[in-house]
């Protein structure tokens, strides 16, 4: 057997193992496509297309793309730029003269989510009732048009679906065609993307899927959403096979020029020199050192993730008809790394107490604030004050994987060998933190007699919320709703949770009877024993 054949078999085995653990045979399923230079390396369907009929998923099934639509909108804008119909520096006022602050908002700002336009899907007006209504682009724009800007256009970046609603409307104004007609005539038809279209629930679309929400065997049909509402920000349908045609044509320069594509694949840079990690319709990052452009799409009933590495021409498309299948994001990046021949491996190495403790400190980043690394109970954790803790897994000197992510923390040292800071590398932009002298306490676990633990058992009321403390197999637990955590003692009446920067302090009256508990997490809250 040739080396190439062995590599192909290894990749097949790796991806089978990966995605058989993601998609259950009797649950909503998905399609996975991995290709290099336009040629499929792996193309399989998993799970069910329809839970009610039990119909299996096939590679021909049609998925809602959600926000992957944005790259088609961005390329449509670039097509109009290349035809001289508009410029990236054109202001929004040129197309919507009465738009507030439109003279300060450019097309480029809209493409890169740097316009400061309020995201309409996060507004109170975007109600469940509204989601069932058909709206025109003008009516959509009216939802957010008079909202104040989130920031001065071009000065910052915040993801906003509203920007792509405006871009869709600009395409219509400039071309004289509806958005649906424009993408059909200028992208789908020329590329023979015969299974890609604007979603319309009234039309009969062959192999269109039902969408679901849920997990662990508990699924429901996704609620109805008028597909006029995502519009140019998220209303397209497609198949994995058609997405392969799309990326093959893009890389060959058949849709827009290589120069235009390079702009789309380049992160916007803010005035302070910081890269936003977003180009025109694509998130910009890296996978195992290779540049990647990617996007996820989440829309009622569907979760999609598409990763492309321009230099290697590797494409990974993972499409699911379960909106809550959010682990596909990491799976897609792992699949891309496997196709590169550089899979993510984080084999844990041992650290001495002294080595582990040398990393403990507060760290600062001018834009993102404080972070903390704590040596707690023989493990290192990374967190924000009052936030969730992420276990750090050492796999080589000064290198740690952030558990359940593809991010790596790499520590740097000064000329004397002392830790001076760290950078986080992963699938997004590299971020850097410098060691600070921010004081913080790190509680360490102690042992308490069971009789002491039993004194804290009970229910505590934080307003209308009930916090229950119970003992099981000699271990104290705290539970609020479905959230349950182990409580570790570090004082007679003080406890912490391993995965959260929070402390519980039980309070007693003069007779020693526990009457309340104080939760310390950024601020303090008191729950009274019921």
Secondary structure in CASP SS format (residue, H / E / C, confidence):
PFRMAT SS
TARGET T0000
AUTHOR 0000-0000-0000
METHOD secondary structure of the structure
MODEL  1
X C 1.00
X C 1.00
X H 1.00
X H 1.00
X H 1.00
X H 1.00
X H 1.00
X H 1.00
X H 1.00
X H 1.00
X H 1.00
X H 1.00
X H 1.00
X H 1.00
X H 1.00
X H 1.00
X H 1.00
X H 1.00
X H 1.00
X H 1.00
X C 1.00
X C 1.00
X C 1.00
X C 1.00
X C 1.00
X C 1.00
X C 1.00
X E 1.00
X C 1.00
X E 1.00
X E 1.00
X E 1.00
X E 1.00
X E 1.00
X E 1.00
X E 1.00
X C 1.00
X C 1.00
X E 1.00
X E 1.00
X E 1.00
X E 1.00
X E 1.00
X E 1.00
X E 1.00
X E 1.00
X C 1.00
X E 1.00
X E 1.00
X E 1.00
X C 1.00
X C 1.00
X C 1.00
X C 1.00
X E 1.00
X E 1.00
X C 1.00
X C 1.00
X C 1.00
X C 1.00
X C 1.00
X E 1.00
X E 1.00
X E 1.00
X C 1.00
X H 1.00
X H 1.00
X H 1.00
X H 1.00
X H 1.00
X H 1.00
X H 1.00
X H 1.00
X H 1.00
X H 1.00
X H 1.00
X H 1.00
X H 1.00
X H 1.00
X H 1.00
X H 1.00
X H 1.00
X C 1.00
X C 1.00
X C 1.00
X C 1.00
X C 1.00
X C 1.00
X C 1.00
X C 1.00
X E 1.00
X H 1.00
X H 1.00
X H 1.00
X C 1.00
X C 1.00
X C 1.00
X C 1.00
X C 1.00
X C 1.00
X C 1.00
X H 1.00
X H 1.00
X H 1.00
X C 1.00
X E 1.00
X H 1.00
X H 1.00
X H 1.00
X H 1.00
X H 1.00
X C 1.00
X C 1.00
X C 1.00
X C 1.00
X C 1.00
X C 1.00
X C 1.00
X C 1.00
X H 1.00
X H 1.00
X H 1.00
X C 1.00
X C 1.00
X C 1.00
X C 1.00
X C 1.00
X C 1.00
X C 1.00
X H 1.00
X H 1.00
X H 1.00
X C 1.00
X C 1.00
X C 1.00
X C 1.00
X H 1.00
X H 1.00
X H 1.00
X H 1.00
X H 1.00
X H 1.00
X H 1.00
X H 1.00
X C 1.00
X C 1.00
X C 1.00
X C 1.00
X C 1.00
X C 1.00
X C 1.00
X C 1.00
X C 1.00
X C 1.00
X C 1.00
X C 1.00
X C 1.00
X C 1.00
X C 1.00
X C 1.00
X H 1.00
X H 1.00
X H 1.00
X H 1.00
X H 1.00
X H 1.00
X H 1.00
X H 1.00
X H 1.00
X H 1.00
X H 1.00
X H 1.00
X H 1.00
X H 1.00
X H 1.00
X C 1.00
X C 1.00
X C 1.00
X H 1.00
X H 1.00
X H 1.00
X H 1.00
X H 1.00
X H 1.00
X H 1.00
X H 1.00
X H 1.00
X H 1.00
X C 1.00
X C 1.00
X C 1.00
X C 1.00
X C 1.00
X C 1.00
X C 1.00
X C 1.00
X E 1.00
X E 1.00
X C 1.00
X C 1.00
X C 1.00
X C 1.00
X C 1.00
X C 1.00
X C 1.00
X C 1.00
X C 1.00
X E 1.00
X C 1.00
X C 1.00
X C 1.00
X E 1.00
X E 1.00
X E 1.00
X E 1.00
X C 1.00
X C 1.00
X E 1.00
X E 1.00
X E 1.00
X E 1.00
X C 1.00
X C 1.00
X C 1.00
X C 1.00
X C 1.00
X C 1.00
X C 1.00
X C 1.00
X C 1.00
X H 1.00
X H 1.00
X H 1.00
X C 1.00
X C 1.00
X E 1.00
X E 1.00
X E 1.00
X C 1.00
X H 1.00
X H 1.00
X H 1.00
X H 1.00
X H 1.00
X H 1.00
X H 1.00
X H 1.00
X H 1.00
X H 1.00
X H 1.00
X H 1.00
X C 1.00
X C 1.00
X C 1.00
X C 1.00
X C 1.00
X C 1.00
X H 1.00
X H 1.00
X H 1.00
X H 1.00
X H 1.00
X H 1.00
X H 1.00
X C 1.00
X C 1.00
X C 1.00
X C 1.00
X E 1.00
X C 1.00
X C 1.00
X C 1.00
X C 1.00
X C 1.00
X E 1.00
X C 1.00
X C 1.00
X E 1.00
X C 1.00
X C 1.00
X C 1.00
X C 1.00
X E 1.00
X E 1.00
X E 1.00
X E 1.00
X E 1.00
X C 1.00
X C 1.00
X E 1.00
X E 1.00
X E 1.00
X E 1.00
X E 1.00
X E 1.00
X E 1.00
X E 1.00
X E 1.00
X E 1.00
X C 1.00
X C 1.00
X E 1.00
X E 1.00
X E 1.00
X E 1.00
X E 1.00
X E 1.00
X E 1.00
X E 1.00
X C 1.00
X C 1.00
X C 1.00
X C 1.00
X E 1.00
X E 1.00
X E 1.00
X E 1.00
X E 1.00
X E 1.00
X E 1.00
X C 1.00
X E 1.00
X C 1.00
X C 1.00
X C 1.00
X C 1.00
X C 1.00
X H 1.00
X H 1.00
X H 1.00
X H 1.00
X H 1.00
X H 1.00
X H 1.00
X H 1.00
X H 1.00
X H 1.00
X H 1.00
X H 1.00
X H 1.00
X C 1.00
X C 1.00
X C 1.00
X C 1.00
X C 1.00
X C 1.00
X C 1.00
X C 1.00
X C 1.00
X C 1.00
X C 1.00
X C 1.00
X H 1.00
X H 1.00
X H 1.00
X H 1.00
X H 1.00
X C 1.00
X C 1.00
X C 1.00
X E 1.00
X E 1.00
X E 1.00
X E 1.00
X E 1.00
X C 1.00
X C 1.00
X C 1.00
X E 1.00
X E 1.00
X E 1.00
X E 1.00
X E 1.00
X E 1.00
X E 1.00
X E 1.00
X C 1.00
X C 1.00
X E 1.00
X E 1.00
X E 1.00
X E 1.00
X E 1.00
X C 1.00
X C 1.00
X C 1.00
X C 1.00
X E 1.00
X C 1.00
X E 1.00
X E 1.00
X E 1.00
X E 1.00
X E 1.00
X E 1.00
X E 1.00
X C 1.00
X C 1.00
X E 1.00
X E 1.00
X E 1.00
X E 1.00
X C 1.00
X C 1.00
X C 1.00
X C 1.00
X C 1.00
X E 1.00
X E 1.00
X E 1.00
X E 1.00
X E 1.00
X E 1.00
X C 1.00
X C 1.00
X C 1.00
X C 1.00
X C 1.00
X E 1.00
X E 1.00
X E 1.00
X E 1.00
X E 1.00
X E 1.00
X E 1.00
X C 1.00
X C 1.00
X C 1.00
X C 1.00
X C 1.00
X E 1.00
X E 1.00
X E 1.00
X E 1.00
X E 1.00
X E 1.00
X C 1.00
X C 1.00
X C 1.00
X C 1.00
X C 1.00
X C 1.00
X C 1.00
X C 1.00
X C 1.00
X C 1.00
X C 1.00
X C 1.00
X C 1.00
X H 1.00
X H 1.00
X H 1.00
X H 1.00
X H 1.00
X C 1.00
X C 1.00
X C 1.00
X E 1.00
X E 1.00
X E 1.00
X E 1.00
X E 1.00
X C 1.00
X C 1.00
X E 1.00
X E 1.00
X E 1.00
X E 1.00
X E 1.00
X E 1.00
X E 1.00
X E 1.00
X C 1.00
X C 1.00
X E 1.00
X E 1.00
X E 1.00
X E 1.00
X E 1.00
X E 1.00
X C 1.00
X C 1.00
X E 1.00
X E 1.00
X E 1.00
X E 1.00
X C 1.00
X E 1.00
X E 1.00
X E 1.00
X E 1.00
X C 1.00
X C 1.00
X E 1.00
X E 1.00
X E 1.00
X E 1.00
X C 1.00
X C 1.00
X E 1.00
X E 1.00
X E 1.00
X E 1.00
X E 1.00
X E 1.00
X E 1.00
X E 1.00
X E 1.00
X C 1.00
X C 1.00
X C 1.00
X C 1.00
X C 1.00
X E 1.00
X E 1.00
X E 1.00
X E 1.00
X E 1.00
X E 1.00
X E 1.00
X C 1.00
X C 1.00
X C 1.00
X E 1.00
X E 1.00
X E 1.00
X E 1.00
X E 1.00
X E 1.00
X C 1.00
END
